[in-house]
């Protein structure tokens, strides 16, 4: 409970999501079977929800707590930036391989905000990286396989911007089924009007504005990062 309360203490509530994020940061165990096929030990989490429900703040907090974390935003990310790209190297007079976020955060975590705003072609680059945990490159005269044992935490908005109470949730997530299938945990983040809860959130936010140092995590962020590492 101390660890859960130390993840994004400035965000009120969401204990179940914070517990999932803690387990995601700690990570599971990779298993290699007799026939040499591997079962990934990383947990992928998707937060889908109404705007203004502090999804991006949770992502930012996790990328700061993670010993090896990267934060990317859907609109500003391309397939090459997330996986890897081949560029012409003037110095070597040939082609060179440049690693993207998934490769750079190998054994770490990548937080992808606005996943639904990403271009369809760029998003398809995530499929292999998330399940097989590798990135295969066949461009110019370079044939390479890069390791991407990376955990993914992503946030997205529903198809219509907000959740519709009368439509099933899966029908409102505007992502291809093949990609949704890669996520182990999917949390719908609802912003439902509730007088008591909204009052508590408002008091929490006012308290933060009044004195930002007033809300201290039970475990300091530096110690938490060392513990996770």
Secondary structure, 3 states (H helix, E strand, C coil): CHHHHCCCCCCCCCHHHHHHHHHHHHCCCCEECCCCCEECCCCCEEEEECCCCCHHHHHHHHHHHCCCEEEEEHHHCCHHHHCEEEEEECCCCEEEEEECHHHHCCCCEEEEECHHHCCHHHHCCHHHHHHCCEEEEEECCEEEEEECCCEEEEEECCCCCCCCCCCCHHHHCCCCHHHHCCCCEEEEECCCCCHHHHHHHHHHHHHHHHCHHHCCCCCCHHHHHHHHC
